[in-house]
């Protein structure tokens, strides 16, 4: 037995209570441990006690090792776990004993266990809250630095061509130029092609794999490091390395590494991971050999925080690791004197990531607060409706701040978060982070005290942003920085670079090592506009008041500066700026150069939208009356151009539409006897989002569902679909049931969609019967809408008649209806877990349409263990070979949910 163990490459022990009490098993495994043979423990467990765990000698021998868990003895699970075990054996193969190198010391496994324990991501705003890394980590978009520089170059070109005639150019080119610049920001921070972490070494040319990963403050570099070490520890990533050593370079300080000795890489590893434990000479030797053989990957996080103050006693070791070892170096954009074949830049979330992150953020909050209303869809609407917010939301720290601000808003006292409040929250957080880096305790400071402590960098950024907006500059050249420095003296430019709001761009071949000689740009144009607005209001309250008044008069209709005035209006709510409220609003509403008045009204709409509290802003009522007059004018005009212009601003002003005077105006126009007026106002209403409709407004929409004009009826149904649960009153439900018998296909579709948005609140017997009847409608999209509505009602709609109708719909001639029926059955809970339903879903997995097959997999997965029959498991295993990836993914998820 001893010979067999000692000549083995790997020992797999299958742990059960019987295995633990066997003397021979104990001797065999103890012999393997003493001989330093690799052990892979497989947990079979006790069928009579699912909580059984190894104890005594078995616990000691297998402590710290990763189990292959085979408690579930189903055929499918055994096949899957056998595959995992084979993979582990292959990855951990060792040569025969006489050729074998020394086994890895125990501290290798200790480091792996440390990474596995660090399986949660801390929230940036509140570090006491953390969430599982596998649920919370959203792949950050990484692009090659060359590609990023090309996009920045495009931004510079647009900045260059947009500046001529900046003093007199008030023509129609301005909106186009502004939108084009925003579009380039979206290219930089918007939709991107992600590079998978598995692929980042592919560009490496030399024997040593060396990758430089850049990213500005708050973009997610440290989270990236945590994620890759966790995945490596789970054997999911870079299995060619025996060890990953993550070093946070900011910790390598002279105080922690005193002078008087030279520190080797193994000294640094020991200090960072085992400061209080000894490592033997043999263990150090093994570690050094693995480094020499390329079996250790170093991850050096935060070079920018280390480069200026590298302790002399650590220079040689750092240089040795950088020149000879496989490594990943992360840094903020910073002059780096050495070259890398692989240069990557983390630039935040993709568009899809934003949706996923927001959903996860609020789902996790809702788990903490029982019966909390879902906020993710409202927050997503707010982010998407505001282009400036959408742009900055691609930066992870900003998106967390947006979600946090949203979740902390008291919705019983206010109806909507404004962009001004949101950006002010982000700036406050940036200030607090800046102070923390300066070792200034800020946790107990009120907001004014925080801003006072950060006065120097804030003033510099405000002056810089205002000068750049006046000069129509996006790229900020060194001479503009020097000019701003004269107005707002700073001892060190690092005060600004540490703030995390400017990004450097250096297109010179040699590169500039002096940070003040580089060009910069604000990480998003909206931050430049926000800081410029702060400076404008300060000018208005100071000795240069006339300069501010002239600026408002000269530029208030300039589309390029629209957001500056919107931000400034919102900032008037702060006590700091309330003294200039009257002069700012009087100037803004004063002398006009807009002969028709439409541009002026559009400006008022978007600015006044920021003034939520009308008690603080008594002028709000007068401005609202002006806006309602323009709504009346637009409804009387035959050309739709005025309506389109007005709608453009009203759609962005999602707070203002909650005002009672606005809703009353819309309601009265909808009740007009003039068909043209009703048609025009219906067009406006159906394209507006009104988060908080008043009861009289809902009644007017309800009455419109009985209008003789079929277009008005169709739009009324669509409006209810947008309002959703807010419209789930008896009166409204009755009107929608009647609409399901309307002769207009679109009206019937709209009614089904509205019931789907209302969900459980609309699940009355009358509605359910109407929806079942609609599943026989001649229009396929009405049938699809009925399926979706019943699915959204969940278990409340899961009657015998409904289930039978949905099973029947899975044989519909239209693929969309079959798909919708499968999806609905998967949402209806326990009552659908019948043989008839399961059999129908199994049949659907052989459907010719991939969407139907995918939805069938998803529905079976939602049913969990109760659907885990042999027939279902075989069908799902077969679907894992489907030609469509989403079907394969759905099959994998379904099998996972079945346990």
N, C-alpha and C positions, 0 to 999 in steps of 0.2 A: 504493500500500500504506500509506503514511504517513497519508494522509487517512482511510482506512478505520479504521486503528487509533485515531487521535486523536479520531474522532467516535464511537467505540464506548463503550457503557456498561460492558461487561464483556468481558474477553478470556479465553476458555477455551483452554488449551493441553493437548493430548493427548500426554503424554510417553512416548516410546519411544526406543530407541537411534538410530533413523533421524531422529527429530525433533531429537535433540541434535546430530547431525553436519550438519544442514541449515543453511547460511549464511542463507538467507532466513528460516527460522524464528527463528534467533538475532536477526536484525535486527528482525523483527516484534515479538518479545517484549521485546527491549531497548527498543524505541521505546515500547511500552506502559508499561514500568516508568519510563522517563524522563518520560513524560507523566502519570505518577501515575494511570494507568488501573487499575481493579481487576482483578486476575488471579486466576482460579480454575484451579489446576493439576489435571489429571486423569491419574492414574497408570495407563497401559495396560501399561507394562512390556515385558519381553522373554519371549516364550513359551519360548525356549531357555534362559533364565537367570532363574529366579523371584526371585533375590536382587538383580537389577539395580536400581540407584538412580541418579538424575541426578548428574552431577559437573560440574566446570568451571563455565562460564558459566551453565548451566541451574540448577545447584545454588545459585549466588549469587542469581540473580533470584527463585527460588521459596523461598528460605530463610525459615522462620517461617510459611509459608502452610499451610493445611489442605488436604490432597489429597482428591480424590474417587477412591477406589481401585477400579479396574475391571480388575484383573489377571485375575479370573475372567471368561472371555468367554462363559459360558453365557447362553442367551436370558433366563432368569429374572434373573440378576445384572445383565445389561445394562439390563433394564427397570427394576429397582429403583434402579440407580445413575443412570439417566437421570432418574428422578423426583427423586432427591436433587439432581442438578445443576440441574434446573429450579427447585427450591425455593431453592437457593443463589443462582441468578441473580435470581429474584424478590425475595428478601430483600436483595440487594445492588445493586438497580437504581440507576443514577445518571442524571440528566437529561443532555441533549446538552451537548457541550463548552462552547458559548457561555453556557449557563445554570448550568454546574456550579460548585458551591462547591469550595474546596480539598479535596484528598483527605486522609483521616485520616493524621496523622503516624505514622511507624513505631512510636512507642512505644505506640500503641493496640494494635497487633498484639503487641507485646512483653508487654503486660499480659495479653492473652488467652492467650498462650503460657505465661505464668507460672501462670495458673489451670489450664491443661491439665496442666502438670507436677505440680501439687499434686493428684494423682489418687489419693492413698492416705490412709486414715484411720489415724492413730496410735492405738495402744492407750493408754488412760489410765494403766493400772497400769505398763506397760512400753512406753515410747515408742520403744524400739529396734525394736519390732515394729509393722508396719503392713500394711494389706491394701487391695486395690483398692476405691476408693470406690463403684464401681458394683455390686460384689458385697457390700460390707459395710454400705452405708448403708441403714437401714430407715426408711421414712417416719415421722417423728415425728408424733404426733397433735397437731394445732393446733385450738384452739377459740376462739370469740370470747370476750373477757374477760367480757362480760356473762353469758354462759352459765356460765363458771367461777365467777363470784361467786354465782350462784344456787345452785350446788352447795355452796359454802362456807357460804352462809346456811342451807341445810338441815342441814349439820353442826352449826352453831351452835344451831339450834333443838333438835336431838336432845340436844346437850350440856345445854341449859337445862332440858329436861323430864326428863332422866335424873338430876338431882341431888337432888331432895327425899328426905328420910329416908335420907341416905347412911350414917348411922352404924348404923341398925338394919335397913336393908332387905336381908334375906338371902333374899328369896322368889324365885319362879320368873321374875319380870320381868327379873332381871339378865341371864341368858343372852340373852334376847330383845333387850334394849336393847344389849348388847354386839355382837350379831350385826348389829343394825340400823346401829350406828355403823360397823362394819367394811364394811357394804354401801355406806354413803355414801362411805367412803374409796375403795371400788372404783369408784364413779361418778366420783370425781375422778381417780383414777389407773388405773382399769380400762378397760372397754370404752368407746370414744369414737368419734365420727365425725370422721374426718380431713378437714382442709381442704387441698386440693392447693395447692402453691406457685404454680401457674399462676393460682389464683383469688384470691390475697390482696389484689389491688388493686381487686377488684370493689366493695368497700364505700367506696372513696374518692369523695368528692363534688366537691372542688375541682379546679382546673386542675392543681395539683401533687399527685402521688400520694405520700401519706405514710402509712406503716404503722408502728405500734408493736408489737413482738413481745416479750412478757415470758416469763420462765422462770427458775426458781430455779437455784442452782448445781448443775452436774452434769446438767442436763436435756437439754443438746444444742444450745445456742444457737450456739456457735462452729462446731459440726459442720454445722448448718443453713446458716450463712454460706458455709462451704467448699463445700458441696454445690450451692448455687444459683449460685455464681460458676463452678463447674466446668461445670454444665449450660448456663449462658449461653455460656461459651467454646466449647462444642460445638455451638452454634446450636440447642440444644434448648429454650431458655427465653428469654422476654422479648426477642425479636429486634428490637423497636422501639427498643432502646437501642444506641447505637454503642459505649458503654463502661460497664462496671460498676467502680466504685471502692470496694473494701472497705478500710475504715479500722478498725483495732483501737484504740479510743479510749484504752485504757490506755497506749499508746505515746506519746500526745501529752502529754509531760511538759515541764516547764520546763528540764530538763537537756538535752533533745534540741532544744528550740526556745527558745534563749536570749533574754532580754529585749534591747530596743534596736531592735527593728523589728516592724512589723505583718506577719503572715503571711496570704497570700491562700489560697483553696482550691487554686489551682494550685501554690502553694508546698508545701502539705501533701501533695498528690498526688505531686509530685516527690520530696519528702523520704522518703516511705514506699515509693516504687517505684524511684526512680533516684537514690539518695543520692550516687553517685559520677559520674553522667553529666550532661552539660549538655542542657538543652532550649532550643531556639531561641525567639526572640520570636514567630516565625510559628506555631510549634507551640503555644506558650502561648495565642496569640490564637485558634487553631482550637479548642483545648480549652475556652476560655471561651465561645466562640460556641455550642459544642455544649451546654454547661451552660445557657446562656441559652435555647436552643431546646428544652430538655427531652429531649435525647438522651443524657444521662448519668444513671445511677442510682447514688446513693451508698448504701452499706451501712455503717452506723455501729454497730459491735459493742461492747457493754459500757458503756452509759451510766452504770450504777451505779458503775463503777470510775473514772469521769471527773468526775462531777458535783460532787463535793466539792472537787476541786482543779483546776479549769479554769484554766490559765495565762492571765493577763490579756491577753497578746499573741495568744491564740488565740480569745478570746471572740467577737470580731466575725465571724471566719470561720465558727466553728461555728454562730453564730446565722444567718448568711447561708445556709449550706447547709440548716439546719433549716427556715428560713422560705420559701426560694425554690426549693429543689431537690427533685426526686423522690428519696425516700429511704426506707430501712427502718432503724428504730432498734431495737436489741435491748438489753434490760436485765433485771436481776433486779427483782422487784417492789419498787418504790422510789418515793418521792414525786416525781412529774414535774409540773412547773408548766405545761406546755403540753399542749393537747388534740390528739387524733388522731381522725379519722373511723373509721379501721380499727384496732381494738385486738384483737390476737391473743395467745394464750398457748400456749406449747409445754408440754405436760404429759406428755410421754414416749411410751412405746410402747402400742399397742393390744394386746389379748390375742393376736391372730394374729402381731403383730410379735415377741412374746416367743418363740414357737415358731421363727419364722424366724431370729431372732438367735442363739438357742442352737444351732440346727442349723449355721448358718454358722460360728459360733465354733469348734465342735468339728470341723467338716469341715476348716477351715483348719489346725487343730492336727494332725489326722490326716495331712494332706498333708505336714507337716514330719516326722512320726514314722511311718515305714513300719511296717505291720502293727500299728498302735495300735488297741486295741479301741474300737468306737464308744461314746462316753459321752453323746451328746446325749439319747438317750431316757431314760437313767437320771437325768440332771440335770433334765430336764423333769418326770419323776415326782416328784423331790424338791421341786421348786418348787411343783408343783400340789398335792402332799399337805399342804403347810404353808401355810395361808391367809395368815399374816403374811409369809412369804417371797414368795408370789404377789403380794401388794399392793405391796411395795417393788420388785419386779422390773420394774414398769412404768417406773421411773426408769432411764435408760440407764446412768449410772455405776454404779448398784447392780447391775444385771444383769451388767455386765462383771465387777464384783467377785465376784458369786456364781459366775459361770463360771470365773473365775480361781482362786478358792478351791477349787472342785471339781477343776479340772485339776491343781492343785498338791498335792492330797491323795494320800498314798501308800496306794493301795488294797490293797497287800499286807500292810499293818500294821493297817488299820482297815476297817470295813465300810460306814461311812456318815458323812456330814458332818452335824453337829447344827446346829440353828438358833442355839444359843448361840455356837458357834465361828464360824459364818457372820457373825453380827452383830458379834462382836468384831473380825473381820477388816475389816468395813466401817468400824467406828469407828476402828480403827487407821489405815486409809487416809485417812479424813477428817481425822484429827489430822496426818498427814504432809502432806496438802495445805494445811492451815491453817498449819503451820510454814513451808512453802515460800513462802506468801503473805507471811509475816512476815520473809522473807529469812533464815530460820534453816536452815542446812544439816542435813538429816535423813537423807540417804541411807545414812549409816554408823551411824545410831543403832539400838540394840536397842529392842525394844518398850517395856520399862519406862522407858527414857530418853525416848521419845517421849511416853508418857503423863505423865511428870513435867513435861515442857516445857509440856504442854497442861493442866496441873492446874487452872488458874483457870476456863477455859470448861467443862471437864468437870465440875468440882464444881458450878458454877452449873446446868448442864443436869440433873445428877443430883438436886440438891435440888428444882429446879423440877418435874421429872417425878414425883418421889415425892409432893410436896405436891398436884400435880394428880390423881394416882391416888387419894390418900386422900379428896380432895374430889369425886371423880367428875367431874373437869373434862376436857374435850377442848380447848375454847377457853380460852386463857390470857389473862386480862384484865391491864391495866396494873398494877392493885394487887397481883396475884400476882407479877408481875415485881419490883415494888418490895419486896415482902416477902422474896423470894428474894435480892435484892440486899443486904438487911441481913444475911442469913446468910453470903452469899458475895460480898463486895464486888468490884466490877469498876470499872475506871476509865472504860471506854467500852463501851456496849452493842454497838458494832460488833464487838467480840471474839466475841460470840455470833452475830450476823447473818452474819459471815464464815465461820462454821463450817459453814453449809449444812445445818442440821438442823431449823431452825424456818422456818415460812412465815408472813408477815404477812397479816392480814385486817382491812381497815378499811371498815366499812359506814356511816361517817358521810359525809354529803353533801359536806362541804367537804374531807374527808380530813385526816389528821394528818401534818404534816411532821416532827414529833418521833418518832423510831422507838420510843422507850420508852412513848409514849402509845397505841400501836396494840395490837390483840389479835393473838395468835399461836397457831399450833398446830404440833405436830410433823408433819413431812412424811408420816409414817405413824404410826398408833397404836402399832405394834410398836416403833418407836424410843423412844417415851415409856415403854413397858413395860420395855425393855432398860435405859434409864438409871435408872428407878425400882428395878430389881433390883440394879444396882450400888450405889445408895445404901443399900438395905436391908442388904446384906452389910457395908457400911462401918459402918452403925449397930450391927450385931451385934458388930463387933469393937472398938467404941469405948465411951465412957462412957455412951452412951444405949442400951446393950444391951437393957434391959428394954422400951424403946419398940418395938424391932424384934421381940422375942418376942411382945409383945402384938399387934402388927400381924399376925404369922403366925397366931397363934391365932384372931384375930378374922376374918380374911379368907381363910383358906386354902381354903374351899369356895365362895368368891365367884367365879362364872364370869368376872366382869369383870376379875379380877386373876389368872386362871389362868396367863397367859403370864409375868407377873412372877415367879411361883414357878418356872416352867420355866426361864426365863433365869437366875435366881439359882442353881438347881441346877447348870446347865451351867458357870456362872462359877466354881464351887468348884474346878474343875480348874486354875485359874490359881494360881500361887504366891502372888499377892497376897491371895487369899481362902481358902487352904487351912487357915489357923488357925481359921476359923469353921465348917469343914465339919461337925464333930461336933455342935455346938450347933444349927446350922441343921437338919440332918437329924433330930436328936432332937426338936426342936420341931415340925417338919413332921409327923413320925410319932407325935407325942405325943397329948395329950388330943384326943378326937374328939367332935364334935357330930352325927356321922352315925350314927344308931342302927343302920341296916342294915350300913353299912360299904362300900357300893358306891361312893359318892362319894369316900371316902377312897382306895379302891383305884385308882379312875380317876386321881386326883391323883398317886398314887405311880407309876402306869404312865408318865404323860407326863413326870414329873420324872426318874425313874430312867433313862428312855430317854436322857437327856443324859449319863449317866455311862458312857461307852464303856469306859474302862479300869478293870476291876474290881480291878486290883492297887493302884490309887490309892484306890479306894473299897471297902474290905472289907465295908461294910454292904450292898453290892449283892446279894450272894448271898441274904441273909436276905429282902430285899425281893422278889427274884425268886420265892422260895418262896411268899410271901404271894400274889403275883400268880397263880401256877400253881394255888393252892388255889381262887381265884375262877374260874379257867377250868373247873376240875372241877365247881364248884358250878353254874356257868351251863349246863354240859352236862346236868346232872341236872334242871334246872327246865323244866317244861312251857311256861310263858309265855315268849315270845321277848324280852321287854322287857329282861331282865338281859343276855342275849347282845348285844342291840343296843347297850346302853350300854357294855358291855365292848369290843365291836368298835370303837365310835366312838373310844375312846382307843387301842386296839391298832393301828388303822390309821394314827394319827398317830405312833405310836411305832415307826418303821420300823427303828430300830437294835435295840431290845429283842427283836424277834422272831427275830433271828439267834442269840440265846442258846440254848445246847444244852438247858438245862433246860426252856425254853418249848417247843422243838420235840419233846423227848422226851414231854412231857405231852400235846401234840396227837396224837402218834403212838400212845401207849398208849390214849387215848380212842377213836381211830379203829379200834383193834383190839378194841374192846369187843364182847361178844356181845349187848348190849342194842341193839335196832334204834333206839330213841329216842335213845340216847346217840350212836350213829354219825350219825344224822340231824342232831342238834344240832351236833356237832363238825364235821361236813362243811360245814355252813352257815358256821361261823367260819373254817375253813381256806380255803374257796373265796373268801372276801372279804378275806383277808389277803395282804399283799405280804411275802414272805420273800426278801430279796436273796441270802442265803447259806445255802441249805438244806444240812443235814448229810446224809451218805449214808444213814443209817438212816431218816431222814425220807422221802427219796425212795423208798426201798424200801417203806415203809408205804403211800405214795400209789400206788405201782405195784401192790401187792397189792389195794388198794381198787378197782382197775380190773376186778378179777374178782369183785367183790362181787355177791351175789344181788340186792341192791337197785339198781334201775336209776338211781335218783336219785344214789346214792353213786358209781356208775360215771360218770355224767355229770359230777358235780362233780370227780372225780379227773382226767378228761380236761381240764377247764377249768383246774385247778390247774397241770397240765403246760404248758398254753398260756401261763400267766402266768410260769412259771419260765423258759421258753425254752431257750437254749443250754445252761444249767446242767444240764438234764435229758437231754441227748443222750448217754446211755449205752446200751450194747447191751441191757441189761435193760429200760430204759424204752422204747426204740424198739420192741422186740418186743411189749411190752404195748400200745403205741399202735397197732401194725399189727393186733393182734387186735381192738382197740376199733373199728377201721374196718369190722369185720364185725358190730358190735353191733346189736341190734334197735332200740335207742333212737336216734332221729334226732340228738338233741342230743349224745349220746356220740360219734357219728361226726363230727359237725361239730366238736366239741371236739378230736378226734384230728387232723383236718386242720389246724385252727388251731394246735395244738401243733407239728406238723411245720413249718408256715409260720414260727413263731417260731424254731425251731431252725435253719432255713435250710440252708446247705451241710453243716453237721455231721450232718444226718439224711439226706443224699442217698445212701443205699445202694440197691442194686438192688431189694431186698425192698420198701423204702419206695416207690420210684418206681413199681414195678408196682402196689402197693396204691393209690397215688394215681391212676394211670391208670384202674384199675378203678372207682374212686370217681367218675370223670367220667361214668359211666353210671348213677349212683345216682338213685333216684326222687325224692329230696329236692333241690330246687334249691340250697339253701344248702350242702349237702355238695359238690355239683358246683363251686359257686363257691369253697368252701374248698380243694378239690383244685387248682383252677387257681392260686389265690393261693400255695399252698404250693409248687407246682412253679416258679412265677415267682421266689419268694424263694430257691430253691435255685440259680437262675442257670444258668450253663453246665454245672455238674455234672449237672443233670437234663436237659440238651438232647440226648436220644437221638432217633433217628428216630421211635420209637414215641410218645414224648412230644409231639414237634412235630406229628405227624399227628393225635394226639388233641386238641391245642389248636386246630389248624386246623378240625377237625370241630366243636369246641365253639363256634366262632365262628358256627355255624349253629344253635345251641341256641335253643329256643323262649323261653327266659327271658333278658331283656335283661342282668341282672346277670351271668349266666354268660358271655354274649358279651363283655361289658366286661372281666371277669376274665381271659378267654382272651387278649384283645388285649394287656392289660397284661402278662401273663406272657410272651408272645412277645417283647415289647420288652425284657425283662430277661435274655434267654438268650444274648446275645452273637452271635458269628460264625456259629454253626451255623444260626441262623434266617434268615440273609440269603439265602434262596432265592427263586426266582421264584414258587413255590407260596405261600409265606408272604406275600411282598410283595403278590401278587395278592389274597389273602384280606383283607389289611389295607386295600387300596384299596377293595374291595367294602364293608368295614365302615365306610368313610368316608361311605357313602350310607345307613347304617343309620337307622331311624326314631328311635332313641334317642340323645339328645345325649351321654350318658356313653360309649356305645360309639364314637361318632364321635370324641370327644375322646381316648379311650384309643388308638384306631387312629392318630391323628396323633402322639401321644406315642411310640408304639412305632416308627413310621417314623422319627421324629426320633432315637431312640436308635440306630437302625441307621446313621445318618450318611450318608457319601458313597455307600456301596454300595447304598443304596436310591434314589439320585437318578436314577431313570429318567425319561424324558419323561412316561410315564403317571402316575408318582407326583407329579412336580412340578405337572402340570396339575391333578391331584386336590387337591393342597394349596393351589394358588392359588385354585381354586374354593371350597375350604373357608374361605378368608379372607373370603368373603361369607356364611358361615353365620349363621343367626339367633341362635345361642347363642354368647355371648362367649368361653366357655372352649374351644370348638372353634376359633374364630378365633385365639385365643391359641396353642393347641396347634399349629395350622398354621404360624403365624409362627415359633415356636420350632423346629419341625421343619425348615423351610426354612433357618433360620439354622444349624442343626447340620450341614446338608448342604453348607454353604460356598458 
